[in-house]
Amino acid sequence: MSTQTLPEVDVRPDGTDQSGDDTPKMFHYVRKAKIAESAVMGTHVVALCGEVFPVTRSPKPGSPVCPDCKKIYENLPPGGDGD
């Protein structure tokens, strides 16, 4: 199986890992264009770290971010052509 890194750089964090009170433990970076579709249609998104989940929450300033997603995002080339 091969692994593919998402080419789009225009991403924002979104939550998955849930705590007991339905609050995400951390947020993941996903393609910006897929966030609204997932929130409305319930489709799953793929985070930069490979986590697959439906969008259920929006991050607040200071929310914890997945360290793997953050590391991948920081290593992406600047600019990116959104698709």
C-alpha positions, -999 to +999 in steps of 0.1 A: +000+000+000+013+034-008+008+066+011-001+099-006+003+133+009-025+158+002-012+185-022-035+212-010-019+237+014-051+257+023-063+237+053-076+244+087-078+221+117-110+202+125-117+178+153-120+141+156-107+124+187-136+127+211-135+129+249-163+116+271-183+148+269-184+149+230-156+176+229-127+167+206-094+160+223-075+175+194-082+189+159-067+177+126-058+195+095-081+187+065-088+201+031-107+233+035-130+225+005-141+193+021-151+207+056-185+222+046-194+191+025-186+168+054-205+190+079-236+191+057-236+157+040-219+137+068-192+125+044-158+116+058-126+137+054-090+126+055-067+145+077-030+152+068-020+125+093-043+099+076-072+100+102-106+095+085-137+110+102-168+131+096-166+168+105-186+175+137-169+205+154-151+237+145-119+245+164-117+275+188-085+296+192-061+277+214-076+243+207-051+214+207-039+203+173-028+169+162+010+169+164+013+147+133-009+170+112+009+201+124+043+186+115+031+176+080+015+210+074+046+229+085+067+208+060+044+215+030+057+238+003+042+274+005+016+285-020-003+254-031-029+254-059-062+246-043-081+220-062 
